[in-house]
Amino acid sequence: MPDYATRDAATGRRLKLMVGGLVIVLAAGFLTVRFVRWHHDRALADQAARDAAAPIPVEVVTAQAGQTARPLTLPGQTAAWNESTIYARVQGYVASWSVDIGDSVQKGQVLATIDTPELDADLAAAKAKLRAGQADVNRRQAEADFAETTYSRWRDSPKGVVSDQEREDKKAQDVGAQATLEAAKAQVAVYQAEVDRLTSFQRFKQVTAPYGGTITERRIDIGDLSTSTTPFFRIAKADPIRVFVEVPQSAAADLMKTGGAVDIIAEGKHFAGKTTRTSGAIDSHARTFRAEIDLPNPNLALPPGLYVEAAFQLGDRGAVQVPASAMLFRPDGPHVAMIDPQRKVRFAAVTIARDEGSLIEIGGGVQAGDKVVLNISNQVADGDTVRITAIDGKRQP
């Protein structure tokens, strides 16, 4: 009979040995993984420490002196030297008009005529009142002369012939007649003033040009009712022509003064001019000021309302230029990071003279030739030593 007990015992011993070996293998593998990981972490820590101790790499550029003169081109718009809306001064109806849009007119030229039946009737009535008033003056004059003559006779009569009471009565009649005459004359003056007023309005029956220019609008036709608020025409004088330009405040130091040369560009044509006048103050909302350039325009090559470009030249203010990426904006103002000969960082406060987008003109704090850092990391502090990787775009060893 097989010895099953002995065989089972041998099998159990083999299983124990296998399990024990497996445990030893797993333990050895675990210790190996832990050792490798510890070694890797230690290497990473050492590398991090070396990286922290190493100078931070930076790219620098050289600050350049600003150009002696820089162009500045701004949009502008032409405007007429004079531009007016012509209204009627009298009430009536448009009888005729003699000019249309685009017509050139001279000062005093008749543009339209107005029928004024009400004004004509008022003038006729005023003249009739004036004639009646003059007739009344003549009557009062005769009465005053008679009263004066009568009083003279009674005044010079011997005493006893007329009584004192009768003499005083004739005197009062004389004074009253003279007063009535003066009142009649004053009324005639009122009638004459009314006639003169209405007569002066008669000349407004013809609508005339206030100055020589071009008719740009006609707003009436025959038969239209005319009142003092009715616009008839719009007229513009375009020789010379004005050019208005809104200049940013950053150019105020250069362009606020008058007399500077300006090149006006319109439809590919160039017109040389000078700044004639400026507003002399900055608009607090737009932060701009207005500059005006007057140009001769004998051929009307520049019509009013035309979009143009105005090219100015900005002078040298001793500024230096740095890329916009070199700027740092801190609570206490703009700064740049500069590199000294020992490759240490120094932060300097600066003033911005002009912002041109990719380039910034610095008015103070940086000198031409200084090395400034681009896109500096916020980990760099004042006095830190850095490693320069490129200067003005050239890689450094």
SELUMDO-953929 format. One record per residue (C-alpha): x, y, z; residue number from 1; chain. Coordinates in Angstrom, 3 decimals. Layout:
+----------+----------+----------+-----+---+
|        x |        y |        z |   k | c |
+----------+----------+----------+-----+---+
|        X |        Y |        Z | NUM | A |
...
+----------+----------+----------+-----+---+
***
This chain:
+----------+----------+----------+-----+---+
|        x |        y |        z |   k | c |
+----------+----------+----------+-----+---+
|    0.000 |    0.000 |    0.000 |   1 | A |
|    1.421 |    3.478 |   -0.819 |   2 | A |
|    2.500 |    5.597 |    2.092 |   3 | A |
|    0.182 |    8.586 |    1.581 |   4 | A |
|    1.092 |   10.279 |    4.795 |   5 | A |
|    4.785 |   10.392 |    3.919 |   6 | A |
|    4.048 |   11.695 |    0.466 |   7 | A |
|    1.753 |   14.465 |    1.756 |   8 | A |
|    4.385 |   15.570 |    4.227 |   9 | A |
|    6.984 |   15.875 |    1.453 |  10 | A |
|    4.582 |   17.866 |   -0.669 |  11 | A |
|    3.896 |   20.269 |    2.213 |  12 | A |
|    7.620 |   20.824 |    2.736 |  13 | A |
|    8.079 |   21.658 |   -0.942 |  14 | A |
|    5.187 |   24.169 |   -0.861 |  15 | A |
|    6.674 |   25.864 |    2.179 |  16 | A |
|    9.994 |   26.142 |    0.450 |  17 | A |
|    8.374 |   27.620 |   -2.672 |  18 | A |
|    6.380 |   30.172 |   -0.648 |  19 | A |
|    9.453 |   31.123 |    1.316 |  20 | A |
|   11.445 |   31.628 |   -1.881 |  21 | A |
|    8.690 |   33.723 |   -3.391 |  22 | A |
|    8.581 |   35.960 |   -0.312 |  23 | A |
|   12.334 |   36.418 |   -0.472 |  24 | A |
|   12.133 |   37.325 |   -4.181 |  25 | A |
|    9.321 |   39.837 |   -3.582 |  26 | A |
|   11.146 |   41.395 |   -0.674 |  27 | A |
|   14.298 |   41.711 |   -2.725 |  28 | A |
|   12.337 |   43.310 |   -5.601 |  29 | A |
|   10.627 |   45.751 |   -3.238 |  30 | A |
|   13.931 |   46.783 |   -1.706 |  31 | A |
|   15.433 |   47.181 |   -5.161 |  32 | A |
|   12.549 |   49.454 |   -6.323 |  33 | A |
|   12.771 |   51.504 |   -3.141 |  34 | A |
|   16.496 |   51.945 |   -3.588 |  35 | A |
|   16.126 |   52.983 |   -7.244 |  36 | A |
|   13.403 |   55.439 |   -6.390 |  37 | A |
|   15.396 |   56.896 |   -3.499 |  38 | A |
|   18.381 |   57.280 |   -5.755 |  39 | A |
|   16.261 |   59.005 |   -8.446 |  40 | A |
|   14.674 |   61.380 |   -5.936 |  41 | A |
|   18.078 |   62.198 |   -4.538 |  42 | A |
|   19.370 |   62.915 |   -8.011 |  43 | A |
|   16.389 |   65.172 |   -8.718 |  44 | A |
|   16.904 |   67.014 |   -5.441 |  45 | A |
|   20.584 |   67.497 |   -6.172 |  46 | A |
|   19.776 |   68.737 |   -9.666 |  47 | A |
|   17.132 |   71.121 |   -8.284 |  48 | A |
|   19.630 |   72.455 |   -5.782 |  49 | A |
|   22.200 |   72.953 |   -8.544 |  50 | A |
|   19.599 |   74.640 |  -10.755 |  51 | A |
|   18.553 |   76.917 |   -7.885 |  52 | A |
|   22.136 |   77.882 |   -7.252 |  53 | A |
|   22.896 |   78.445 |  -10.949 |  54 | A |
|   22.335 |   81.939 |  -12.461 |  55 | A |
|   18.987 |   82.416 |  -14.213 |  56 | A |
|   19.359 |   82.646 |  -18.015 |  57 | A |
|   18.212 |   85.928 |  -19.541 |  58 | A |
|   18.197 |   87.628 |  -22.951 |  59 | A |
|   19.301 |   91.245 |  -23.119 |  60 | A |
|   19.226 |   94.059 |  -25.667 |  61 | A |
|   21.113 |   97.311 |  -25.933 |  62 | A |
|   19.119 |  100.519 |  -25.393 |  63 | A |
|   19.332 |  102.638 |  -28.545 |  64 | A |
|   19.298 |  106.412 |  -28.908 |  65 | A |
|   16.033 |  107.789 |  -30.336 |  66 | A |
|   15.984 |  109.098 |  -33.875 |  67 | A |
|   16.610 |  112.810 |  -34.394 |  68 | A |
|   13.249 |  113.195 |  -36.122 |  69 | A |
|   10.392 |  110.746 |  -36.294 |  70 | A |
|    7.363 |  110.824 |  -38.594 |  71 | A |
|    3.856 |  110.857 |  -37.154 |  72 | A |
|    0.942 |  110.412 |  -39.564 |  73 | A |
|   -2.555 |  111.152 |  -38.287 |  74 | A |
|   -6.015 |  111.201 |  -39.899 |  75 | A |
|   -7.592 |  114.567 |  -40.609 |  76 | A |
|  -10.546 |  116.182 |  -42.311 |  77 | A |
|  -10.934 |  119.223 |  -44.509 |  78 | A |
|  -13.400 |  121.977 |  -43.676 |  79 | A |
|  -14.552 |  125.046 |  -45.563 |  80 | A |
|  -13.069 |  128.412 |  -44.676 |  81 | A |
|  -16.625 |  129.700 |  -44.288 |  82 | A |
|  -19.806 |  127.622 |  -44.398 |  83 | A |
|  -23.253 |  129.071 |  -43.786 |  84 | A |
|  -26.936 |  128.258 |  -44.063 |  85 | A |
|  -28.849 |  131.106 |  -45.720 |  86 | A |
|  -32.308 |  131.814 |  -44.281 |  87 | A |
|  -35.120 |  134.116 |  -45.351 |  88 | A |
|  -35.635 |  137.298 |  -43.300 |  89 | A |
|  -39.218 |  137.996 |  -44.444 |  90 | A |
|  -42.394 |  135.960 |  -44.633 |  91 | A |
|  -43.891 |  135.187 |  -47.995 |  92 | A |
|  -43.656 |  132.727 |  -50.878 |  93 | A |
|  -40.692 |  131.778 |  -53.042 |  94 | A |
|  -41.159 |  133.532 |  -56.369 |  95 | A |
|  -37.966 |  132.312 |  -58.065 |  96 | A |
|  -34.498 |  130.917 |  -57.469 |  97 | A |
|  -31.503 |  131.415 |  -59.747 |  98 | A |
|  -28.719 |  129.116 |  -58.467 |  99 | A |
|  -28.412 |  125.424 |  -57.722 | 100 | A |
|  -25.922 |  123.088 |  -56.027 | 101 | A |
|  -22.415 |  123.328 |  -57.410 | 102 | A |
|  -22.868 |  126.888 |  -58.708 | 103 | A |
|  -20.194 |  129.443 |  -57.873 | 104 | A |
|  -21.598 |  132.748 |  -56.644 | 105 | A |
|  -20.206 |  136.165 |  -55.796 | 106 | A |
|  -20.828 |  138.241 |  -52.712 | 107 | A |
|  -24.173 |  140.057 |  -52.980 | 108 | A |
|  -25.429 |  137.946 |  -55.901 | 109 | A |
|  -29.209 |  137.392 |  -55.867 | 110 | A |
|  -29.984 |  133.746 |  -55.168 | 111 | A |
|  -33.790 |  133.848 |  -54.860 | 112 | A |
|  -36.713 |  136.291 |  -54.668 | 113 | A |
|  -39.718 |  136.215 |  -52.339 | 114 | A |
|  -43.287 |  137.492 |  -52.819 | 115 | A |
|  -44.348 |  139.255 |  -49.592 | 116 | A |
|  -48.035 |  140.279 |  -49.776 | 117 | A |
|  -48.325 |  140.775 |  -46.018 | 118 | A |
|  -45.184 |  142.919 |  -45.850 | 119 | A |
|  -46.376 |  144.997 |  -48.802 | 120 | A |
|  -49.757 |  145.562 |  -47.155 | 121 | A |
|  -48.146 |  146.483 |  -43.814 | 122 | A |
|  -45.864 |  148.974 |  -45.561 | 123 | A |
|  -48.776 |  150.560 |  -47.430 | 124 | A |
|  -50.717 |  150.893 |  -44.160 | 125 | A |
|  -47.693 |  152.400 |  -42.401 | 126 | A |
|  -47.250 |  154.959 |  -45.189 | 127 | A |
|  -50.938 |  155.888 |  -44.952 | 128 | A |
|  -50.609 |  156.427 |  -41.202 | 129 | A |
|  -47.548 |  158.556 |  -41.854 | 130 | A |
|  -49.458 |  160.755 |  -44.325 | 131 | A |
|  -52.325 |  161.081 |  -41.864 | 132 | A |
|  -49.919 |  161.978 |  -39.114 | 133 | A |
|  -48.246 |  164.623 |  -41.262 | 134 | A |
|  -51.658 |  166.123 |  -42.056 | 135 | A |
|  -52.453 |  166.180 |  -38.358 | 136 | A |
|  -49.163 |  167.971 |  -37.705 | 137 | A |
|  -50.102 |  170.603 |  -40.267 | 138 | A |
|  -53.478 |  171.109 |  -38.550 | 139 | A |
|  -51.883 |  171.278 |  -35.141 | 140 | A |
|  -49.311 |  173.707 |  -36.464 | 141 | A |
|  -52.063 |  176.041 |  -37.689 | 142 | A |
|  -53.834 |  175.817 |  -34.324 | 143 | A |
|  -50.601 |  176.522 |  -32.475 | 144 | A |
|  -49.849 |  179.551 |  -34.667 | 145 | A |
|  -53.348 |  180.938 |  -34.099 | 146 | A |
|  -53.112 |  180.396 |  -30.347 | 147 | A |
|  -49.717 |  182.103 |  -30.223 | 148 | A |
|  -50.990 |  185.131 |  -32.204 | 149 | A |
|  -54.096 |  185.446 |  -30.028 | 150 | A |
|  -52.074 |  185.291 |  -26.828 | 151 | A |
|  -49.666 |  187.935 |  -28.178 | 152 | A |
|  -52.570 |  190.356 |  -28.799 | 153 | A |
|  -54.117 |  189.818 |  -25.383 | 154 | A |
|  -50.740 |  189.939 |  -23.679 | 155 | A |
|  -49.841 |  193.304 |  -25.238 | 156 | A |
|  -53.290 |  194.923 |  -24.717 | 157 | A |
|  -53.348 |  197.908 |  -22.312 | 158 | A |
|  -54.482 |  197.276 |  -18.805 | 159 | A |
|  -58.160 |  197.733 |  -18.298 | 160 | A |
|  -59.000 |  196.646 |  -21.824 | 161 | A |
|  -58.823 |  192.889 |  -21.021 | 162 | A |
|  -58.908 |  191.216 |  -17.675 | 163 | A |
|  -55.982 |  189.286 |  -16.207 | 164 | A |
|  -58.061 |  186.133 |  -16.211 | 165 | A |
|  -58.714 |  186.396 |  -19.942 | 166 | A |
|  -55.024 |  187.054 |  -20.542 | 167 | A |
|  -54.034 |  183.891 |  -18.559 | 168 | A |
|  -56.652 |  181.860 |  -20.403 | 169 | A |
|  -55.165 |  182.826 |  -23.788 | 170 | A |
|  -51.704 |  181.954 |  -22.483 | 171 | A |
|  -52.896 |  178.482 |  -21.428 | 172 | A |
|  -54.466 |  177.930 |  -24.830 | 173 | A |
|  -51.158 |  178.860 |  -26.492 | 174 | A |
|  -49.152 |  176.451 |  -24.316 | 175 | A |
|  -51.702 |  173.669 |  -24.894 | 176 | A |
|  -51.596 |  174.166 |  -28.651 | 177 | A |
|  -47.800 |  173.954 |  -28.690 | 178 | A |
|  -47.907 |  170.733 |  -26.629 | 179 | A |
|  -50.492 |  169.193 |  -28.954 | 180 | A |
|  -48.279 |  170.119 |  -31.903 | 181 | A |
|  -45.245 |  168.431 |  -30.334 | 182 | A |
|  -47.307 |  165.279 |  -29.626 | 183 | A |
|  -48.434 |  165.192 |  -33.255 | 184 | A |
|  -44.828 |  165.549 |  -34.421 | 185 | A |
|  -43.758 |  162.712 |  -32.096 | 186 | A |
|  -46.498 |  160.493 |  -33.537 | 187 | A |
|  -45.266 |  161.278 |  -37.044 | 188 | A |
|  -41.776 |  160.187 |  -35.963 | 189 | A |
|  -43.250 |  156.863 |  -34.786 | 190 | A |
|  -45.021 |  156.391 |  -38.113 | 191 | A |
|  -41.823 |  157.270 |  -39.981 | 192 | A |
|  -39.821 |  154.700 |  -37.954 | 193 | A |
|  -42.355 |  152.012 |  -38.808 | 194 | A |
|  -42.187 |  152.925 |  -42.503 | 195 | A |
|  -38.383 |  152.817 |  -42.377 | 196 | A |
|  -38.447 |  149.427 |  -40.657 | 197 | A |
|  -40.793 |  147.876 |  -43.181 | 198 | A |
|  -38.911 |  149.508 |  -46.049 | 199 | A |
|  -35.662 |  147.942 |  -44.798 | 200 | A |
|  -37.355 |  144.542 |  -44.876 | 201 | A |
|  -38.228 |  145.102 |  -48.506 | 202 | A |
|  -34.601 |  144.483 |  -49.494 | 203 | A |
|  -34.812 |  141.032 |  -47.904 | 204 | A |
|  -37.281 |  140.054 |  -50.613 | 205 | A |
|  -34.096 |  139.271 |  -52.532 | 206 | A |
|  -31.984 |  136.543 |  -50.901 | 207 | A |
|  -28.306 |  137.296 |  -51.600 | 208 | A |
|  -24.982 |  135.544 |  -51.051 | 209 | A |
|  -23.127 |  136.750 |  -47.913 | 210 | A |
|  -19.747 |  135.996 |  -49.535 | 211 | A |
|  -18.300 |  134.391 |  -52.638 | 212 | A |
|  -18.385 |  130.609 |  -52.609 | 213 | A |
|  -20.108 |  127.480 |  -53.876 | 214 | A |
|  -23.727 |  126.481 |  -53.308 | 215 | A |
|  -23.665 |  123.071 |  -51.601 | 216 | A |
|  -27.413 |  122.697 |  -50.870 | 217 | A |
|  -30.713 |  124.073 |  -52.194 | 218 | A |
|  -33.717 |  123.449 |  -49.969 | 219 | A |
|  -36.500 |  125.507 |  -51.577 | 220 | A |
|  -38.634 |  125.546 |  -54.693 | 221 | A |
|  -41.061 |  127.969 |  -56.256 | 222 | A |
|  -44.205 |  128.437 |  -54.159 | 223 | A |
|  -42.661 |  127.285 |  -50.864 | 224 | A |
|  -43.715 |  129.243 |  -47.792 | 225 | A |
|  -40.901 |  131.394 |  -46.480 | 226 | A |
|  -40.443 |  132.243 |  -42.790 | 227 | A |
|  -37.509 |  133.421 |  -40.726 | 228 | A |
|  -36.687 |  129.771 |  -39.909 | 229 | A |
|  -36.809 |  128.492 |  -43.492 | 230 | A |
|  -33.348 |  127.501 |  -44.814 | 231 | A |
|  -32.925 |  128.377 |  -48.478 | 232 | A |
|  -29.356 |  127.475 |  -49.388 | 233 | A |
|  -26.092 |  126.309 |  -47.887 | 234 | A |
|  -22.959 |  128.015 |  -49.134 | 235 | A |
|  -19.290 |  127.172 |  -48.573 | 236 | A |
|  -16.098 |  129.037 |  -49.277 | 237 | A |
|  -13.323 |  126.471 |  -49.816 | 238 | A |
|  -10.384 |  128.679 |  -50.804 | 239 | A |
|   -8.404 |  128.590 |  -48.612 | 240 | A |
|   -9.321 |  125.255 |  -47.023 | 241 | A |
|   -8.892 |  124.238 |  -43.405 | 242 | A |
|   -7.574 |  120.844 |  -42.276 | 243 | A |
|   -8.450 |  119.700 |  -38.738 | 244 | A |
|   -6.322 |  117.021 |  -37.044 | 245 | A |
|   -6.765 |  115.529 |  -33.570 | 246 | A |
|   -3.243 |  115.080 |  -32.158 | 247 | A |
|   -2.563 |  112.715 |  -29.208 | 248 | A |
|   -1.215 |  114.287 |  -26.041 | 249 | A |
|    2.045 |  112.323 |  -26.362 | 250 | A |
|    2.982 |  114.651 |  -29.241 | 251 | A |
|    1.976 |  117.867 |  -27.492 | 252 | A |
|    5.576 |  118.905 |  -26.769 | 253 | A |
|    6.393 |  118.764 |  -30.485 | 254 | A |
|    3.152 |  119.817 |  -32.190 | 255 | A |
|    1.377 |  122.192 |  -29.803 | 256 | A |
|    3.430 |  125.072 |  -31.229 | 257 | A |
|    2.398 |  126.609 |  -34.549 | 258 | A |
|    4.517 |  126.942 |  -37.668 | 259 | A |
|    5.621 |  123.304 |  -37.981 | 260 | A |
|    5.733 |  121.778 |  -41.469 | 261 | A |
|    2.943 |  119.336 |  -42.381 | 262 | A |
|    2.488 |  117.171 |  -45.461 | 263 | A |
|   -1.213 |  116.740 |  -46.270 | 264 | A |
|   -1.936 |  113.592 |  -48.298 | 265 | A |
|   -5.285 |  113.255 |  -50.078 | 266 | A |
|   -6.121 |  110.744 |  -52.787 | 267 | A |
|   -2.414 |  110.132 |  -53.367 | 268 | A |
|   -1.626 |  113.837 |  -53.799 | 269 | A |
|    0.636 |  115.822 |  -51.462 | 270 | A |
|    0.024 |  119.390 |  -50.276 | 271 | A |
|    2.673 |  121.207 |  -48.250 | 272 | A |
|    1.436 |  123.303 |  -45.350 | 273 | A |
|    2.198 |  124.515 |  -41.844 | 274 | A |
|    0.367 |  124.298 |  -38.555 | 275 | A |
|   -1.585 |  127.551 |  -38.428 | 276 | A |
|   -3.157 |  127.277 |  -34.978 | 277 | A |
|   -3.822 |  124.754 |  -32.209 | 278 | A |
|   -6.402 |  124.550 |  -29.447 | 279 | A |
|   -3.677 |  125.111 |  -26.852 | 280 | A |
|   -5.309 |  122.669 |  -24.415 | 281 | A |
|   -5.745 |  118.901 |  -24.092 | 282 | A |
|   -9.261 |  117.465 |  -24.244 | 283 | A |
|   -9.642 |  115.694 |  -20.884 | 284 | A |
|  -11.912 |  113.034 |  -22.402 | 285 | A |
|  -10.129 |  112.135 |  -25.639 | 286 | A |
|   -6.613 |  113.140 |  -24.453 | 287 | A |
|   -6.023 |  114.913 |  -27.750 | 288 | A |
|   -5.737 |  118.501 |  -28.924 | 289 | A |
|   -6.822 |  120.025 |  -32.232 | 290 | A |
|   -4.326 |  121.318 |  -34.774 | 291 | A |
|   -5.434 |  123.344 |  -37.802 | 292 | A |
|   -3.610 |  123.679 |  -41.098 | 293 | A |
|   -4.706 |  126.311 |  -43.643 | 294 | A |
|   -3.977 |  125.532 |  -47.298 | 295 | A |
|   -4.527 |  127.562 |  -50.473 | 296 | A |
|   -7.114 |  125.813 |  -52.624 | 297 | A |
|   -7.571 |  127.874 |  -55.790 | 298 | A |
|   -8.621 |  124.917 |  -57.945 | 299 | A |
|  -10.827 |  123.408 |  -55.228 | 300 | A |
|   -8.753 |  120.219 |  -55.359 | 301 | A |
|   -9.598 |  119.679 |  -51.681 | 302 | A |
|  -13.371 |  119.801 |  -51.157 | 303 | A |
|  -14.751 |  120.264 |  -47.629 | 304 | A |
|  -15.353 |  117.079 |  -45.636 | 305 | A |
|  -12.553 |  115.090 |  -47.335 | 306 | A |
|  -10.588 |  112.506 |  -45.336 | 307 | A |
|   -6.856 |  113.249 |  -45.480 | 308 | A |
|   -3.649 |  112.176 |  -43.766 | 309 | A |
|   -1.386 |  114.695 |  -42.048 | 310 | A |
|    2.295 |  113.728 |  -41.802 | 311 | A |
|    4.188 |  115.560 |  -39.032 | 312 | A |
|    7.825 |  115.353 |  -37.970 | 313 | A |
|    8.518 |  114.898 |  -34.270 | 314 | A |
|   11.751 |  116.335 |  -32.930 | 315 | A |
|   14.510 |  114.657 |  -30.879 | 316 | A |
|   14.002 |  114.920 |  -27.122 | 317 | A |
|   17.082 |  112.940 |  -26.059 | 318 | A |
|   15.068 |  109.782 |  -25.446 | 319 | A |
|   16.295 |  106.201 |  -25.822 | 320 | A |
|   14.366 |  103.285 |  -27.260 | 321 | A |
|   13.800 |   99.860 |  -25.712 | 322 | A |
|   11.489 |   97.019 |  -26.791 | 323 | A |
|    8.094 |   96.959 |  -25.128 | 324 | A |
|    8.949 |   93.499 |  -23.704 | 325 | A |
|   11.643 |   95.141 |  -21.559 | 326 | A |
|    9.084 |   97.159 |  -19.590 | 327 | A |
|    7.945 |   96.209 |  -16.083 | 328 | A |
|    4.889 |   97.933 |  -14.660 | 329 | A |
|    4.937 |   98.035 |  -10.885 | 330 | A |
|    2.684 |   99.834 |   -8.399 | 331 | A |
|    5.263 |  102.632 |   -8.104 | 332 | A |
|    5.537 |  103.092 |  -11.878 | 333 | A |
|    7.307 |  101.657 |  -14.945 | 334 | A |
|   10.731 |  100.007 |  -14.541 | 335 | A |
|   13.335 |   98.190 |  -16.621 | 336 | A |
|   15.867 |   95.566 |  -15.509 | 337 | A |
|   19.431 |   96.481 |  -16.471 | 338 | A |
|   22.601 |   94.325 |  -16.377 | 339 | A |
|   25.825 |   95.758 |  -14.972 | 340 | A |
|   29.332 |   94.588 |  -16.028 | 341 | A |
|   29.279 |   91.946 |  -13.250 | 342 | A |
|   26.061 |   90.559 |  -14.757 | 343 | A |
|   23.999 |   91.608 |  -11.775 | 344 | A |
|   20.444 |   92.829 |  -12.197 | 345 | A |
|   19.495 |   96.365 |  -11.253 | 346 | A |
|   15.874 |   97.574 |  -11.504 | 347 | A |
|   15.573 |  101.217 |  -12.556 | 348 | A |
|   12.495 |  103.450 |  -12.502 | 349 | A |
|   11.916 |  105.109 |  -15.895 | 350 | A |
|    9.614 |  107.632 |  -17.523 | 351 | A |
|    7.845 |  106.868 |  -20.810 | 352 | A |
|    8.216 |  109.625 |  -23.380 | 353 | A |
|    6.356 |  107.949 |  -26.243 | 354 | A |
|    4.653 |  104.593 |  -26.741 | 355 | A |
|    4.962 |  103.339 |  -30.303 | 356 | A |
|    3.662 |   99.837 |  -29.749 | 357 | A |
|    6.603 |   97.457 |  -30.121 | 358 | A |
|    9.083 |  100.187 |  -29.125 | 359 | A |
|    8.988 |  102.460 |  -26.094 | 360 | A |
|   10.858 |  105.750 |  -25.910 | 361 | A |
|   12.244 |  106.302 |  -22.419 | 362 | A |
|   12.595 |  109.894 |  -21.278 | 363 | A |
|   14.709 |  109.182 |  -18.187 | 364 | A |
|   16.270 |  106.364 |  -16.171 | 365 | A |
|   18.073 |  104.613 |  -19.058 | 366 | A |
|   21.016 |  105.726 |  -21.170 | 367 | A |
|   21.868 |  104.712 |  -24.712 | 368 | A |
|   24.131 |  101.633 |  -24.560 | 369 | A |
|   22.671 |  100.208 |  -21.334 | 370 | A |
|   21.848 |   96.492 |  -21.394 | 371 | A |
|   18.237 |   95.794 |  -20.506 | 372 | A |
|   16.588 |   92.411 |  -19.900 | 373 | A |
|   13.726 |   91.116 |  -22.026 | 374 | A |
|   10.774 |   89.272 |  -20.472 | 375 | A |
|   12.470 |   89.031 |  -17.098 | 376 | A |
|   11.205 |   86.346 |  -14.715 | 377 | A |
|    9.504 |   87.396 |  -11.518 | 378 | A |
|   11.968 |   85.106 |   -9.692 | 379 | A |
|   14.786 |   87.556 |  -10.362 | 380 | A |
|   15.418 |   90.064 |   -7.570 | 381 | A |
|   17.492 |   93.218 |   -7.508 | 382 | A |
|   21.182 |   92.296 |   -7.222 | 383 | A |
|   20.824 |   88.717 |   -8.533 | 384 | A |
|   23.506 |   87.375 |  -10.861 | 385 | A |
|   22.172 |   86.091 |  -14.183 | 386 | A |
|   23.480 |   84.198 |  -17.168 | 387 | A |
|   23.183 |   86.014 |  -20.500 | 388 | A |
|   22.039 |   83.685 |  -23.268 | 389 | A |
|   21.710 |   86.301 |  -26.050 | 390 | A |
|   22.613 |   89.943 |  -26.646 | 391 | A |
|   20.682 |   91.812 |  -29.322 | 392 | A |
|   19.501 |   88.492 |  -30.761 | 393 | A |
|   23.006 |   86.933 |  -30.931 | 394 | A |
|   23.427 |   83.707 |  -28.947 | 395 | A |
|   26.116 |   83.760 |  -26.256 | 396 | A |
|   28.317 |   80.801 |  -25.308 | 397 | A |
+----------+----------+----------+-----+---+
***
